[in-house]
Amino acid sequence: MTFEQLQLIPPILKALAKENYKQPTPIQTQAIPPVLAGRDLFGCAQTGTGKTAAFLLPILQLLGAKQDRPNGKRVIRSLILTPTRELAIQIADNCKAYGRFMNLRSAVIVGGVSQKAQEQELAQGTDILIATPGRLIDLMNQGFADLRHVQILVLDEADRMLDMGFIHDMKRIIAKLPAKRQTLFFSATLPNEIKSLVDSLLTNPVKIEITPVSSTAERIRQSLYFVDKPNKLPLLIDLLQDKSIGSALVFTRTKRGADRVVRGLTKAQIAAQAIHGDKSQTARQTALNNFKNGVTRLLVATDIAARGIDIDELSHVINYNLPNIPETYVHRIGRTGRAGLSGIAISFCEHEEIPFLKDIEKVIKQRVPVIKDHPYPMTMTEPAPATAVAAKAGRAPSATGASRGHSGGTGRNVAGGRSVAAGRSDDAGSGGTGGSGGRHRRRRPKAGK
């Protein structure tokens, strides 16, 4: 199928030719016709599938066909909500590219930059508003953002917005929209919270699933290294001696951790920059541009900051820390293996992350292959907390409590033929990640603007 067969208008086709788009992706083929027909839509699709164009192209066409301007002024007719600044900026860039030959105006509203310029943009009027929830709430409360004329709402990466704690902001924003509107809802995963949100917001939606729910892309080759926490940086530096790792996105769990990794890599004369919420928008954009242009070999990021990173030829993703929310693993490795290319995802797993690993493998419905032959194998010498407790009570520790994680589990092989329990455990041997009934508590990232 071609873009012409999707009944797109000449100005959009001309812009797509400028962008060197040859033919639509599966999600574009399936989504564009029903959106043009005015239907609500739910798309379950991972990053790299072309979903941004799948909603932007029909929105541009629909808005271009009817230039509603009460009192001669542009009003917000389409609202696109995204979880992060980077993703909002990326969508805004795409919107300008696809709509370059149309008389439509778009604006982006995000935190981390001056609000004054955003107030001025809203005052001038805009047809399409791309925003993160936090900053939009601020501008709504101050009377700068009028959502009464919104005809099309897009929730992009809705599962991530839930993970980041934006659910209440989303509901407050949606409450200000006209009841009669078209809603387009996109998510890479389909947890129960997303299902209930879809049911409450969408009316008789067209449902599109491009990749199996919570699955990982077939073209991504995954591998796992069991390693003690202090040896993660030396292992990373060792792996980076392989020049085939041309560019890599490295994920850490915390902002402080990202900065530590960058300092260690820089000391080893490996070009790296960090991108996270404590960096200014200018610093984040500079780091991202350096990475895209090959000036920086590695970009070290937290999950929240990485949501807007759009790089088609990223060869490697490295999980320096395993995420404690398994669906986040799917998001992370989906950054590679895009646009029909192959990709490699490498994960490090320390003692305390073993319960996270089992949760991940349940979600992706496969075992991540373990690399045993590496210079920093897990030593398994850390005493389990149960040992210390037993000693304090004057009892001899049990044989099964001699090392962390040995009670129960699935017996994953690690260094030297030893095994590590990858199962949850409700005893002290779980390294503090377990809880009642063996469940560990998932910490949600703090919501940012």
Long-range contacts (C-beta under 8 A, 24 or more apart in sequence): 1-29, 6-32, 6-33, 7-33, 7-36, 8-32, 8-57, 8-61, 9-61, 9-64, 11-64, 11-99, 11-101, 11-102, 12-57, 12-60, 12-61, 12-98, 12-99, 12-101, 12-102, 14-101, 15-97, 15-98, 15-99, 15-100, 15-101, 16-57, 16-98, 18-97, 18-100, 19-97, 19-98, 21-53, 24-50, 24-53, 25-49, 25-50, 25-53, 25-54, 26-50, 26-210, 27-51, 27-54, 27-208, 27-210, 28-53, 28-54, 28-57, 30-208, 30-210, 31-55, 31-58, 31-206, 31-208, 32-57, 32-58, 34-206, 35-59, 35-62, 35-182, 35-184, 36-61, 36-62, 38-62, 38-182, 39-182, 39-204, 39-205, 39-206, 40-182, 40-183, 40-184, 40-185, 40-202, 40-203, 40-204, 40-205, 40-206, 41-183, 41-184, 41-185, 41-202, 41-205, 41-206, 41-207, 41-208, 42-185, 42-186, 42-187, 42-198, 42-202, 42-205, 42-206, 42-207, 42-208, 43-184, 43-185, 43-186, 43-187, 43-207, 43-208, 43-209, 43-210, 44-186, 44-187, 44-188, 44-189, 44-190, 44-207, 44-208, 44-209, 44-210, 44-211, 44-213, 45-186, 45-188, 45-208, 45-209, 45-210, 45-211, 46-188, 46-210, 46-211, 46-217, 46-330, 46-331, 46-334, 47-188, 47-310, 47-331, 47-334, 47-335, 47-338, 48-217, 48-312, 48-334, 48-335, 48-337, 48-338, 48-339, 49-210, 49-211, 51-156, 51-186, 51-210, 52-90, 52-91, 52-94, 52-156, 53-94, 53-98, 55-80, 55-154, 55-156, 55-184, 55-186, 56-91, 56-94, 56-95, 56-98, 56-99, 57-98, 59-128, 59-152, 59-154, 60-95, 60-98, 60-99, 60-102, 60-104, 60-128, 62-151, 62-152, 63-104, 63-127, 63-128, 63-151, 63-152, 64-99, 64-102, 64-103, 64-104, 67-103, 68-149, 69-125, 70-149, 73-125, 74-105, 74-124, 74-125, 74-126, 74-127, 75-125, 75-127, 75-146, 75-148, 75-149, 76-126, 76-127, 76-128, 76-129, 76-145, 76-146, 76-147, 76-149, 76-150, 77-127, 77-128, 77-149, 77-150, 77-151, 77-152, 78-127, 78-128, 78-129, 78-150, 78-151, 78-152, 78-153, 78-154, 79-129, 79-131, 79-147, 79-150, 79-152, 79-153, 79-154, 79-173, 79-177, 80-128, 80-129, 80-130, 80-131, 80-154, 80-156, 81-131, 81-132, 81-133, 81-136, 81-153, 81-154, 81-155, 81-156, 81-161, 81-170, 81-173, 82-130, 82-131, 82-132, 82-156, 82-157, 82-161, 82-307, 82-308, 83-132, 83-156, 83-157, 83-160, 83-161, 83-163, 83-164, 83-166, 83-304, 83-307, 84-132, 84-160, 84-304, 84-305, 84-307, 84-308, 84-448, 85-110, 85-111, 85-112, 85-132, 85-281, 85-284, 85-308, 86-275, 86-284, 86-288, 86-305, 86-306, 86-307, 86-308, 86-309, 87-156, 87-157, 87-307, 87-308, 88-130, 88-131, 88-132, 88-308, 89-285, 89-308, 90-308, 90-310, 91-130, 91-156, 92-130, 95-128, 95-130, 104-128, 106-130, 109-135, 109-136, 109-139, 109-145, 110-135, 110-281, 110-449, 111-135, 111-448, 111-449, 112-280, 112-281, 112-284, 112-449, 113-281, 115-139, 118-144, 119-144, 132-448, 132-449, 133-161, 133-166, 133-169, 133-170, 133-173, 133-449, 134-166, 134-169, 134-447, 134-448, 134-449, 135-449, 136-169, 136-173, 137-169, 137-172, 137-173, 138-449, 140-173, 140-176, 147-173, 147-176, 147-177, 148-176, 148-178, 149-178, 150-177, 150-178, 150-181, 151-178, 151-181, 151-182, 152-181, 152-182, 152-183, 152-184, 153-177, 153-181, 153-182, 153-183, 153-184, 154-183, 154-184, 154-185, 154-186, 155-183, 155-184, 155-185, 155-186, 155-201, 156-186, 157-186, 157-187, 157-188, 157-307, 158-185, 158-186, 158-187, 158-194, 158-197, 159-187, 159-188, 159-189, 159-190, 159-191, 159-194, 159-327, 160-188, 160-307, 160-331, 162-191, 162-193, 162-194, 162-197, 163-325, 163-327, 163-328, 163-444, 163-445, 164-304, 164-444, 164-445, 164-446, 164-447, 164-448, 165-444, 165-445, 165-446, 165-447, 166-447, 167-193, 169-447, 174-201, 188-327, 188-330, 188-331, 188-334, 189-213, 189-214, 189-327, 189-330, 189-331, 190-214, 191-327, 214-326, 214-327, 214-330, 214-363, 214-364, 215-330, 215-364, 215-365, 216-329, 216-330, 216-333, 216-334, 216-345, 216-364, 216-366, 217-333, 217-334, 217-337, 217-343, 219-337, 219-340, 219-341, 219-342, 219-343, 220-333, 220-334, 220-336, 220-337, 220-342, 220-343, 220-344, 220-345, 221-342, 221-343, 221-344, 221-345, 222-333, 222-344, 222-345, 222-346, 222-347, 222-368, 222-369, 223-344, 223-345, 223-346, 223-347, 223-368, 223-369, 223-370, 223-371, 224-347, 224-348, 224-349, 224-357, 224-368, 224-369, 224-370, 224-371, 225-346, 225-347, 225-348, 225-349, 225-370, 225-371, 225-374, 225-376, 226-349, 226-350, 226-370, 226-377, 226-378, 226-412, 226-414, 226-415, 226-420, 227-348, 227-349, 227-350, 227-374, 227-376, 227-377, 227-378, 228-350, 228-351, 228-376, 228-378, 228-379, 228-382, 229-350, 229-351, 229-352, 231-376, 232-320, 232-348, 232-350, 233-260, 233-261, 233-264, 233-265, 234-375, 234-376, 235-348, 235-374, 235-375, 235-376, 236-261, 236-264, 236-265, 236-318, 236-320, 236-348, 237-264, 237-265, 237-268, 237-270, 238-374, 238-375, 238-376, 239-318, 239-346, 240-265, 240-270, 240-297, 240-298, 244-315, 245-315, 245-316, 246-297, 246-315, 246-316, 247-291, 247-294, 247-297, 247-298, 247-299, 247-311, 247-313, 247-314, 247-315, 247-316, 248-297, 248-298, 248-299, 248-314, 248-315, 248-316, 248-317, 248-318, 249-298, 249-299, 249-301, 249-306, 249-309, 249-311, 249-314, 249-316, 249-317, 249-318, 249-335, 249-336, 250-298, 250-299, 250-300, 250-301, 250-317, 250-318, 250-320, 251-300, 251-301, 251-302, 251-303, 251-306, 251-317, 251-318, 251-319, 251-320, 251-321, 251-323, 251-332, 252-300, 252-301, 252-302, 252-320, 252-321, 253-302, 253-321, 253-323, 253-324, 254-302, 254-321, 255-302, 257-320, 257-321, 258-300, 258-301, 258-302, 261-300, 261-320, 262-300, 265-298, 265-300, 270-297, 270-298, 271-295, 271-296, 271-297, 271-298, 272-296, 272-297, 272-298, 272-299, 272-300, 273-298, 273-299, 273-300, 274-299, 274-300, 274-301, 275-299, 275-300, 275-301, 275-302, 275-305, 275-306, 275-309, 276-301, 276-302, 276-304, 276-305, 277-302, 277-304, 277-305, 277-448, 279-305, 302-445, 303-328, 303-331, 303-332, 303-445, 304-445, 304-448, 306-332, 306-335, 307-331, 309-335, 311-335, 311-338, 312-338, 312-339, 312-341, 313-339, 313-341, 314-338, 314-343, 315-343, 315-344, 316-343, 316-344, 316-345, 316-346, 317-343, 317-344, 317-345, 317-346, 318-345, 318-346, 318-347, 318-348, 319-345, 319-346, 319-347, 319-348, 320-348, 321-348, 321-353, 322-347, 322-348, 322-349, 322-353, 322-356, 322-357, 322-360, 323-356, 323-360, 324-356, 324-440, 324-442, 324-443, 325-442, 325-444, 326-356, 326-359, 326-360, 326-362, 326-363, 326-364, 327-363, 329-360, 329-363, 329-364, 330-363, 330-364, 350-378, 351-378, 351-382, 351-404, 351-405, 351-420, 351-431, 352-431, 352-432, 352-433, 353-433, 354-405, 354-409, 354-412, 354-420, 354-421, 354-422, 354-431, 354-433, 355-422, 355-423, 355-424, 355-425, 355-430, 355-431, 355-433, 355-434, 355-440, 356-433, 356-440, 357-412, 357-422, 358-409, 358-410, 358-422, 358-423, 358-424, 361-422, 367-412, 370-412, 370-413, 370-414, 372-413, 372-414, 372-415, 377-414, 377-415, 377-416, 378-414, 378-415, 378-418, 378-420, 379-415, 380-404, 380-414, 380-415, 380-418, 380-420, 384-428, 384-429, 384-431, 385-428, 385-429, 385-431, 385-432, 386-427, 386-428, 386-429, 389-428, 400-429, 401-427, 401-428, 401-429, 404-429, 404-431, 405-429, 405-430, 405-431
